[in-house]
């Protein structure tokens, strides 16, 4: 008797996933700050089912070996929209968004893009309106911003919700170091000075440094070193959105992406770890300085070994906006969990010039006022009090009283 064909599991189904409303058929979208999918037309809500599977770090070196034996798939994915019948594509770095023709939100399966799958995410906590309010407050507080930017904040602050790919890395590090320890000590020294026109000898206390060789080993465990896995956002801006509440990561479910955009990683696993090493380095250096001790430290050599490296692939939520000014695009991001706002920003040259001019006028006016005040302090003042004295009159002296 022939066996029944296997039903494909959700994890292996490459087709984009829609979440239609059971009442009106419109698409449900994730409601930030909840565990619900909500219909924007009739208000119907579906609860997102919990997922109890643990979020486990994966072995870094073992994964690299496995990737070396497989071929990466970077092809665009053809999407057929069940809502309007249009066919279109997501590029290789995108797996969630909206139909370009009818706006229906869809989530494509990531197996068609990369070997490494998203393991967890932080759902949006901040709504679009809350993010827009925080964004406008931030823009309104920028000094020397062009007036066009302030107008954009008031009238046209469009925000797009995006799940951004990240790597997190754990590592046990052991660092051998060689350097010098510097300890302060004081000595007295004589010097000659000129006082009241004469040369005299004086004694003063000076601080010197005694350097001694230092060497040793320090160890540190790094947990969840966060690295942006996308090249589409400025790393310096996104790093200022930290810290993220990674303790609240939830296992990946497509429902959280419905109504939002999501990007696949474009910084690969090995490249991401190089950035993680850069983020670990200054912390290791501070550990070495503390281990050397003393008042000053010189580090001549560091040799760091990274062991037990593990990683996770996660998505973090941001609200994005962009402003174009003088042929350059400035990007702004809002932390979708905390409302923290960071971004690039243009400066208004004429506002800066005006501020410099006003500052110069203020300093000049203050200097003139001070000079006038100082001159008034030293100007001789006539004494109007009564004066008694001997004043000659002719060939005799009389006592005169002048008032």
C-alpha positions in Angstrom: 0.0 0.0 0.0 1.6 3.3 -1.0 2.5 5.6 1.8 1.0 9.0 2.0 3.2 11.9 0.9 4.9 13.8 3.7 3.4 17.1 4.7 6.1 19.8 4.5 6.9 21.3 7.9 6.7 25.0 8.3 10.4 25.2 8.6 11.0 23.6 5.2 8.2 25.3 3.3 9.8 28.0 1.0 6.6 29.8 0.1 5.9 33.2 1.6 3.5 33.1 4.5 0.5 35.4 4.9 -1.7 35.6 8.0 -5.3 36.3 6.8 -7.9 37.6 9.2 -10.5 34.9 10.0 -13.3 37.5 10.0 -12.7 39.7 6.9 -9.8 38.1 5.1 -7.5 41.1 5.4 -3.9 40.5 6.5 -3.1 40.4 10.2 -0.1 42.3 11.4 2.0 42.0 14.6 0.9 44.6 17.2 4.0 45.9 19.0 4.2 45.3 22.7 1.8 42.4 22.6 1.6 38.7 21.7 -1.1 39.4 19.1 -1.6 39.6 15.4 -4.2 42.3 14.8 -6.4 43.1 11.7 -6.2 46.8 10.8 -9.6 46.6 9.1 -12.0 44.9 11.6 -9.8 44.8 14.7 -9.9 41.0 15.0 -6.9 39.6 17.0 -5.1 36.3 16.9 -2.8 35.3 19.8 0.7 34.2 18.8 1.2 30.7 20.1 4.1 30.3 22.6 7.2 28.3 21.6 9.0 26.6 24.4 12.1 25.4 22.6 15.3 26.8 24.1 17.5 29.3 22.3 20.9 27.5 22.0 24.2 29.0 20.9 25.8 27.1 18.0 29.5 26.0 17.8 31.3 28.6 15.7 34.2 26.5 14.3 32.0 23.5 13.6 29.6 25.7 11.7 32.4 27.2 9.6 33.6 23.7 8.6 30.0 22.8 7.6 29.6 25.9 5.6 32.8 25.3 3.7 31.4 22.1 2.3 28.1 23.6 1.0 27.3 26.2 -1.7 25.7 29.4 -0.6 22.4 30.3 -2.3 22.1 34.0 -3.0 19.4 34.0 -5.7 16.4 36.2 -5.6 13.2 34.6 -4.5 10.2 34.7 -6.8 7.0 35.6 -4.9 3.5 35.1 -6.0 1.0 37.2 -4.1 -2.2 35.3 -3.3 -4.0 38.6 -2.6 -3.6 40.4 -5.9 -2.0 37.7 -8.1 1.1 39.7 -8.8 4.5 38.1 -9.2 7.6 39.8 -7.9 10.9 39.1 -6.1 12.6 39.8 -2.8 16.3 40.3 -3.2 18.8 38.0 -1.5 19.1 40.2 1.6 15.3 40.5 2.3 12.8 37.9 3.4 9.9 40.0 4.8 8.1 43.0 3.5 5.0 44.0 1.5 3.7 43.2 -1.9 4.9 46.0 -4.2 1.5 46.0 -5.9 -1.1 45.7 -3.2 0.8 46.2 0.0 -0.1 42.9 1.6 2.6 41.8 4.1 4.4 38.6 3.3 7.2 36.6 5.0 9.4 34.4 2.8 11.1 31.3 4.1 14.8 32.0 4.8 16.0 28.5 3.7 16.1 29.8 0.1 18.6 32.5 1.0 21.2 31.2 3.4 22.2 28.1 5.3 22.2 29.8 8.7 18.6 30.4 10.0 17.4 33.0 12.4 17.1 31.5 15.8 15.5 34.2 17.9 14.3 37.8 17.9 13.2 40.7 20.1 9.7 41.6 19.0 8.8 45.3 18.6 7.8 47.0 21.9 7.5 50.6 20.6 4.6 51.4 18.2 5.0 53.5 15.1 3.4 56.5 16.8 5.6 56.2 19.9 8.7 55.9 17.7 7.6 59.0 15.6 7.1 61.1 18.8 10.6 60.1 20.1 12.1 60.8 16.7 10.5 64.2 16.4 11.7 65.1 19.9 15.2 64.1 19.0 15.2 66.0 15.7 13.8 69.1 17.4 16.7 69.1 19.9 19.4 69.0 17.3 21.6 72.1 17.3 22.5 73.7 14.0 20.2 71.5 12.0 18.9 72.8 8.6 15.4 74.2 8.7 14.4 71.5 6.1 15.2 68.8 8.7 13.0 70.5 11.3 10.2 70.7 8.8 10.7 67.0 8.0 10.4 66.2 11.7 7.1 68.1 12.0 5.4 67.1 8.7 6.9 64.1 7.0 8.7 61.9 9.5 8.0 58.5 7.8 9.2 55.5 9.7 9.5 52.0 8.5 9.6 49.0 10.9 12.6 46.7 10.2 14.0 43.6 11.8 17.8 43.9 11.5 20.1 40.9 11.5 22.7 40.5 14.2 25.2 37.9 15.4 25.9 37.3 19.1 29.1 35.7 20.1 30.3 34.0 23.3 34.0 33.3 23.8 36.4 32.2 26.5 39.5 34.3 26.1 43.0 33.9 27.5 45.5 36.7 27.0 49.3 36.5 27.6 50.8 40.0 28.0 54.2 41.6 28.4 54.7 45.2 29.5 55.9 47.5 32.2 54.5 48.8 35.5 55.0 52.4 36.4 55.0 53.5 40.1 55.1 57.2 41.1 57.6 58.4 43.7 58.5 61.9 44.9 62.0 63.5 45.1 63.1 67.0 46.1 65.1 69.0 43.6 66.7 72.4 43.8 66.1 75.1 41.3 67.0 78.8 40.9 64.4 81.6 40.6 64.4 85.4 40.4 62.6 87.1 43.4 62.6 90.8 43.9 65.3 91.2 41.3 67.6 88.7 43.0 68.5 85.1 42.1 67.6 82.7 44.8 67.7 78.9 45.3 64.5 77.1 46.1 63.5 73.4 46.6 60.4 71.7 45.2 58.9 68.2 45.2 58.6 66.5 41.8 57.0 63.2 40.8 58.9 60.6 38.9 58.0 57.2 37.6 59.8 54.0 38.4 59.3 51.4 35.6 59.6 47.6 36.2 58.9 44.7 33.8 55.5 43.0 34.0 54.2 39.8 32.4 51.3 37.5 33.0 48.0 36.0 31.8 44.4 37.3 32.1 41.2 35.5 31.3 37.7 36.7 30.6 34.4 35.1 29.3 32.4 37.2 26.9 28.7 36.6 26.7 26.5 37.8 23.8 29.0 40.2 22.1 26.6 41.9 19.6 27.6 42.5 16.0 25.5 44.0 13.2 25.1 41.5 10.4 23.9 44.1 7.8 25.8 46.6 5.6 22.8 48.7 5.0 22.9 50.7 8.2 25.9 52.7 9.7 27.5 50.5 12.4 28.4 53.6 14.5 24.8 54.6 14.7 23.4 51.1 15.5 25.9 50.5 18.2 24.7 53.6 20.0 21.3 52.0 20.2 22.7 49.5 22.7 22.2 48.0 25.2 19.5 45.6 24.0 17.6 43.4 26.4 18.9 40.1 25.0 17.7 38.2 28.0 14.2 38.6 26.6 14.9 37.0 23.2 12.1 34.9 22.0 12.4 31.9 19.6 11.9 33.0 16.0 8.3 32.9 14.7 7.2 34.4 11.4 4.1 36.0 13.1 6.3 38.7 14.7 7.5 39.8 11.2 4.1 40.2 9.7 3.6 43.9 8.8 7.3 44.7 9.1 10.4 44.4 6.8 13.2 42.0 7.6 16.7 41.8 6.2 18.9 38.7 5.8 22.5 38.9 6.9 25.0 40.3 4.5 28.0 40.2 7.0 28.9 36.5 7.2 29.6 34.6 10.3 33.4 34.8 10.1 33.4 38.5 9.2 31.1 39.1 12.2 33.5 37.4 14.6 36.3 39.7 13.4 34.2 42.6 14.5 33.4 40.8 17.8 37.2 40.5 18.4 37.5 44.3 17.8 34.8 44.9 20.4 36.5 42.5 22.9 40.0 44.0 22.5 39.6 47.2 24.5 38.0 45.3 27.4 40.9 42.8 27.4 43.3 45.7 27.3 41.7 47.2 30.4 42.0 43.8 32.2 45.7 43.7 31.4 46.2 47.2 32.7 44.5 46.3 35.9 46.6 43.1 36.2 49.8 45.1 35.7 48.7 47.6 38.4 50.7 50.6 39.5 50.1 54.2 38.6 51.0 53.8 34.9 51.1 50.9 32.4 52.9 50.2 29.2 51.8 47.2 27.1 54.3 45.9 24.7 52.7 42.6 23.6 49.3 40.9 23.8 48.5 37.4 22.6 44.8 36.5 22.9 43.4 33.0 22.3 39.6 32.7 21.8 38.2 29.3 22.8 34.7 27.8 23.0 33.3 30.3 20.5 29.6 30.0 20.1 27.1 32.2 18.3 23.4 33.0 17.7 21.7 34.6 14.7 19.0 37.0 15.9 16.8 39.8 14.6 16.4 43.1 16.5 13.7 45.7 15.9 14.3 49.2 14.7 12.2 52.0 13.2 14.0 53.6 10.3 13.8 57.0 8.6 15.9 58.7 6.0 16.3 62.4 5.1 18.0 63.6 1.9 19.9 66.9 2.1 22.3 68.3 -0.6 22.6 65.0 -2.5 23.4 62.9 0.6 21.1 60.6 2.6 21.1 60.8 6.3 19.6 57.8 8.2 18.0 57.7 11.6 17.1 54.7 13.7 14.9 54.2 16.7 15.4 51.3 19.1 12.1 49.3 18.7 12.4 48.2 22.3 13.4 51.3 24.2 12.6 54.3 21.9 16.3 55.4 22.0 17.0 57.5 18.9 20.3 57.8 17.0 21.3 58.8 13.6 23.4 60.7 11.1 22.6 64.4 10.8 23.4 67.3 8.5 24.6 70.7 9.7 23.5 74.1 8.5 26.6 76.1 7.5 24.9 79.5 7.8 23.5 78.7 11.3 27.0 77.7 12.4 28.5 80.9 10.9 25.8 83.0 12.6 26.5 81.3 15.9 30.2 82.1 15.5 29.5 85.7 14.7 27.1 86.1 17.6 29.7 84.5 19.9 32.4 86.9 18.6 30.1 89.9 19.2 29.3 88.7 22.7 32.9 88.1 23.6 33.9 91.5 22.1 31.1 93.3 24.0 32.0 91.6 27.2 35.7 92.6 26.7 34.8 96.2 26.0 32.5 96.3 29.1 35.3 94.9 31.2 37.8 97.4 29.9 35.4 100.2 30.6 34.8 98.9 34.1 38.6 98.6 34.8 39.3 102.1 33.5 36.5 103.5 35.8 38.1 101.7 38.8 41.4 103.5 38.2 40.1 107.0 37.3 40.9 109.7 40.0 37.8 111.0 41.8 37.5 114.6 43.2 36.9 114.7 46.9 33.8 116.9 47.7 34.3 116.8 51.5 35.1 120.1 53.4 38.8 121.0 53.4 40.7 122.9 56.0 44.2 124.3 55.3 46.5 127.3 55.4 46.3 129.3 52.2 48.5 132.3 51.6 46.7 135.6 51.0 48.9 138.5 49.9 51.8 138.7 52.3 50.0 136.9 55.1 48.5 133.5 55.8 44.9 132.9 56.8 42.9 129.9 57.8 40.5 129.2 55.0 37.5 127.0 55.0 36.5 125.7 51.6 33.3 123.8 51.1 
